[in-house]
C-alpha cells in the first residue's frame, strides 16, 4: 500500500528571479480543496513564490482556466487542485481522464503545470492525500510546477537553430 512506502522527493528548486504561480482549484469538496491549497501555498512560500488563487466549478474547468491564464495573464506556472471521488456512474472516469488529458496537453505545449487533482475511490483516501501533514499532494503539485519553471528558465533563450550545422 502506498501509505507504507517511502518515496524520494526532489529538494525544492531555488530561483534568482521572482516566480508567480496561479493555483486553480475546484472546491467541490471544500475541506479537501482547502487542505490541497494550504499545502500548495506553503511550498510556494518556502521558495518565495507569489501566488494567486482562483476557483472554478469543477475539475473539467481547471484546464480551460489555465489555458485562459496562459493566453491572457502573466504567470510562470500553474497548480491544478481538486478532488474526484468515484461514484456510481462512469462520470468519474470521464472527469479523471479528460481533466488529466487537458492538463497534459497544456504541459506538452510548454505550460509549467503541477497536477494535484486527486482521483480516489473514497473520501478517506482523499483526506489522507490532501492533508499537508500527511501525503500533502497539494504541496507536491506546487513543487512539480516549480521544478518545471526552474527547468524552463534554465533552457530559456537556447535555440537549436535551423538547417544544417556548419
C-alpha positions as CSV (number, residue, x, y, z in Angstrom):
1,X,0.0,0.0,0.0
2,X,1.3,3.5,-0.9
3,X,0.9,4.8,2.7
4,X,3.5,2.4,4.0
5,X,6.1,3.1,1.3
6,X,8.7,5.8,1.3
7,X,9.4,7.9,-1.7
8,X,12.2,10.2,-2.7
9,X,11.2,13.8,-3.2
10,X,13.4,16.3,-5.1
11,X,14.6,19.3,-3.0
12,X,12.7,22.5,-3.8
13,X,14.3,24.5,-6.6
14,X,15.8,27.9,-6.0
15,X,15.2,31.0,-8.0
16,X,17.2,34.2,-8.7
17,X,14.1,36.0,-10.1
18,X,10.6,36.1,-8.7
19,X,8.1,33.4,-9.5
20,X,4.4,33.9,-10.0
21,X,2.1,30.9,-9.6
22,X,-1.6,30.6,-10.3
23,X,-3.4,28.0,-8.2
24,X,-6.6,26.8,-9.9
25,X,-8.8,24.9,-7.6
26,X,-12.2,23.2,-8.0
27,X,-13.6,23.3,-4.4
28,X,-16.4,20.7,-4.9
29,X,-15.2,19.0,-1.7
30,X,-14.3,22.2,0.2
31,X,-12.4,20.7,3.1
32,X,-10.3,18.6,0.8
33,X,-9.7,21.5,-1.5
34,X,-8.7,23.8,1.4
35,X,-6.1,21.3,2.5
36,X,-4.7,21.0,-1.0
37,X,-4.5,24.8,-1.3
38,X,-2.8,25.1,2.1
39,X,-0.1,22.6,1.1
40,X,0.5,24.3,-2.3
41,X,0.7,27.7,-0.7
42,X,3.2,26.5,1.9
43,X,5.5,25.0,-0.7
44,X,5.3,28.1,-2.9
45,X,6.0,30.4,0.1
46,X,9.1,28.3,1.0
47,X,10.7,29.3,-2.3
48,X,9.4,32.9,-2.2
49,X,6.9,32.5,-5.0
50,X,4.0,34.8,-5.4
51,X,0.6,33.0,-5.5
52,X,-2.8,33.9,-7.0
53,X,-5.8,31.7,-6.4
54,X,-8.8,31.2,-8.5
55,X,-11.8,28.8,-8.1
56,X,-13.6,27.0,-10.9
57,X,-16.8,24.9,-10.7
58,X,-15.2,21.5,-11.2
59,X,-12.1,19.6,-12.3
60,X,-13.1,19.7,-16.0
61,X,-12.9,23.5,-15.9
62,X,-9.3,23.6,-14.5
63,X,-7.5,23.0,-17.8
64,X,-9.7,25.7,-19.5
65,X,-8.9,28.2,-16.8
66,X,-5.2,27.5,-17.1
67,X,-5.3,27.8,-20.9
68,X,-7.1,31.2,-20.5
69,X,-4.5,32.4,-18.0
70,X,-1.7,31.2,-20.3
71,X,-3.1,33.4,-23.1
72,X,-4.3,36.4,-21.1
73,X,-2.2,36.8,-17.9
74,X,1.5,36.6,-16.8
75,X,2.2,33.5,-14.7
76,X,5.3,31.4,-14.7
77,X,3.4,28.2,-13.8
78,X,0.2,26.7,-12.6
79,X,-1.0,24.4,-9.9
80,X,-4.2,22.4,-10.6
81,X,-6.1,21.2,-7.5
82,X,-9.3,19.4,-6.9
83,X,-10.7,16.0,-6.0
84,X,-12.7,13.4,-7.9
85,X,-14.2,10.6,-5.8
86,X,-15.5,7.6,-7.6
87,X,-19.3,7.4,-7.6
88,X,-21.8,5.1,-9.1
89,X,-21.5,6.0,-12.7
90,X,-18.8,6.3,-15.4
91,X,-18.8,10.1,-14.9
92,X,-15.8,9.5,-12.6
93,X,-13.8,8.1,-15.5
94,X,-14.7,10.9,-17.8
95,X,-13.8,13.6,-15.4
96,X,-10.5,11.9,-14.3
97,X,-9.4,11.2,-17.9
98,X,-10.4,14.5,-19.5
99,X,-9.1,16.8,-16.8
100,X,-5.8,14.9,-16.8
101,X,-5.6,14.9,-20.6
102,X,-6.3,18.6,-20.7
103,X,-3.5,19.4,-18.3
104,X,-1.1,17.1,-20.2
105,X,-1.9,18.8,-23.5
106,X,-1.1,22.2,-21.9
107,X,2.1,20.8,-20.4
108,X,3.2,19.4,-23.7
109,X,2.6,22.8,-25.2
110,X,5.0,24.4,-22.8
111,X,3.0,25.3,-19.7
112,X,4.6,24.5,-16.3
113,X,1.8,22.7,-14.5
114,X,1.7,20.7,-11.3
115,X,-1.3,18.3,-11.3
116,X,-2.8,18.0,-7.8
117,X,-6.2,16.7,-8.9
118,X,-6.9,13.8,-6.6
119,X,-8.5,10.7,-8.2
120,X,-9.6,8.5,-5.4
121,X,-12.0,5.7,-4.5
122,X,-13.4,7.3,-1.3
123,X,-13.3,10.3,1.0
124,X,-10.8,8.6,3.4
125,X,-8.2,8.3,0.7
126,X,-8.8,11.9,-0.3
127,X,-8.4,13.2,3.2
128,X,-5.0,11.5,3.7
129,X,-3.7,12.7,0.3
130,X,-4.8,16.3,0.8
131,X,-3.6,16.7,4.4
132,X,-0.4,18.9,4.4
133,X,0.8,17.0,7.4
134,X,0.3,13.6,5.7
135,X,0.8,13.0,1.9
136,X,0.5,16.7,1.0
137,X,-0.4,16.2,-2.6
138,X,-1.2,20.0,-3.0
139,X,2.3,20.8,-1.9
140,X,3.7,18.1,-4.2
141,X,1.8,19.7,-7.2
142,X,3.2,23.1,-6.3
143,X,6.7,21.6,-6.2
144,X,6.2,19.9,-9.6
145,X,5.2,23.3,-11.1
146,X,8.2,25.0,-9.5
147,X,10.6,22.3,-10.8
148,X,9.2,22.8,-14.3
149,X,9.6,26.5,-14.0
150,X,13.2,26.1,-13.0
151,X,13.9,23.8,-16.0
152,X,12.1,26.2,-18.3
153,X,14.3,29.1,-17.0
154,X,17.4,27.0,-17.4
155,X,16.7,26.4,-21.0
156,X,15.2,29.8,-21.9
157,X,16.9,31.6,-24.8
158,X,18.6,28.5,-26.1
159,X,17.9,27.6,-29.7
160,X,18.7,24.6,-31.8
161,X,19.0,26.5,-35.0
162,X,17.5,25.8,-38.3
163,X,19.0,23.8,-41.2
164,X,22.5,22.2,-41.4
165,X,25.3,22.7,-38.9
166,X,28.5,24.2,-40.3
